[in-house]
Structures are given as structure tokens and as C-alpha cells.
Amino acid sequence: MSEFKDEVEAAKALHQAFADLKAEISKVIVGQDEVVRLLLISMFCEGHSLLVGVPGLAKTLLVKTISSALHLDFNRIQFTPDLMPSDILGAETLDKDRNFKFIKGPIFSNIVLADEINRTPPKTQAALLESMQEYAVTVGGKKWELDKPFFVLATQNPIEQEGTYPLPEAQLDRFMFMISLDYPSYESELSIVKQGGAPIPEIKPILDAKQIMVFQALISKVPVADNVIEYAVNLVHKTRPNTERAANVTQSYLEWGAGPRASQFLIKGAQCHALISGKYSPDIEDVKAVAEPILKHRIIRNFKAEADGMSMSKIIAELL
């Protein structure tokens, strides 16, 4: 916190930086304001995000633009059925003196875009997911720390499921947010088409790695009232069928509920949402603002929900 005289000044700086980041990113990314907002919140909360959207929605350009605005290194890994763990983590090779030398893989970057993560076998997925949890990789019995800040932004295509390896629930739980990318609105798409082949505007860095880590530490210190914590924990308990606090919609349409990590992310996300909204402490509305992308991939619908057309969004809206 050395560059700010106190935490109030740091909170104001984060509020301003968030507004500046959104304005800078909007020079390139059109019609995805909510996606940009959620991605920035997850980064300030030290969380990883899973982006779900059909091809052609500029997911790679989005991540590249955010990395430029944050002045962070960026690597993209295309996940394919023949990708090996060493292709991500790196491997040991013999140098000219016949000594083992570690060659770092593309995971050694501040932002890693794991493109179509469900196209590679579980062994390779696990190699990435371990680094997300530990912020380090182990190769040849030696541990290598990853540079901080470190974020994984993975993508999944909701169509073309043939030949894919769906992430198990335990691995999905490592992602703070599951963010759905929709098609742009008519007006936004008109703007995109009119830009045509014009050169992509240069993005001015708004923050750097050191400043991001200062803001990450600040968010952890934001005070949270007991009633807000109780609301978040109760919300998660309401998703668990056949328990004392299960909601009616849960009993009817859910097979499995969210775990304690969802409660932790709800509070952390609410802390960040409060600061970027110009408040110094979160309230229940801040929890609601981040609830859907946190719960969406942590609850499992039953057959009746699919038959009755109850989407995840509808179920979560009833739980709120």
C-alpha cells in the first residue's frame, strides 16, 4: 500500500482504474461490457474464469486486449487431443555439457488463454488445473513458482461436443466464474461490421503487475458485515437438495448443490464489486451481482429441470 497514503485512497484509485480499464478496452471490444466487467472482477479477486461461447465472438482478442490494458504477459495455448502436459508446463532437456536444463512452457506467463480446454484429455487438463491451484508447477521433482499475478482464462465451445473431454465438477470448481458470451446486439454488430478492416486501436496500459497485486491485497481487507456473510452462505446452502435449508426450486430441479468454495468466492466477489462501485463495504446487492457466474457451474440440474425448460439462470434467479 506504499504508493497510497491509506486504504481509502487506494479504494478510490481502484474505482478510477476500473472505469479507465473499461473505457480503454471498449476501444477494441464492442458489445461485451458485462463479460469485461466480470473478467476484471475475477482478476482483482485472484480468480480464474471459464468463458463459454460459440466460435467467432472474439474471445482471443478480448483476452489479448485485457492483457495489454493490464500491461501483463499473455500466452495462448490451443488445447488439442494430442497435447501433452510437457507442452504446457515445459520439460527438462540436456544442454551441451550434458546437464539437465529446464525449458519453461507457455504456462509461465501472467495471463494464459487455454483455448477449448475440453478438447484435450484429462491428464493434460489436470496439469493446467494443478498450476491454477498451487501457482507453481513441479517438473522432474523440482517446484517452479509461476509469475504473479497469474490468471487462467479458459474457453469452451458449447456446441460440437463430439470428441471432447468435459471437465469434471471438482475441476470446474477451481474457476471463480463461468462467463457466458452471447452474440452482440444488432447495434453492436453494426458497429463491428462498420469498423471492417480498420487497424485495431493501440491499447494504453492502465495498470501494471505491481499495482494489480496492491489492489488484490486491498480487496481481501474490505470489511464485510455479518448479515452479508450469512446471506452468501445461506444462498449456497439453498442450492443443496435434501438439506434443511434447501429451497423449493432446489428440491424440484437440482441434483447437486454448490460447495464451500462458492461461499468464499461470493464474499470475495462482493468485496471487489463494492469497491468498483464506489462503496467501502459490500451489501447483499453486491453478492447478488456476482452470484450467477459463481453458481452456474457449481450446481447440477436434474432431468425434470431440462424437461420443464428451467435454465440455470432461471433457477439462480429464484434462489436470489
Summary of the structure (lengths in Angstrom):
residues: 320
radius of gyration: 20.5
end to end distance: 35.5
largest distance: 68.5
contacts: 999
relative contact order: 0.15
helix: 47%
strand: 15%
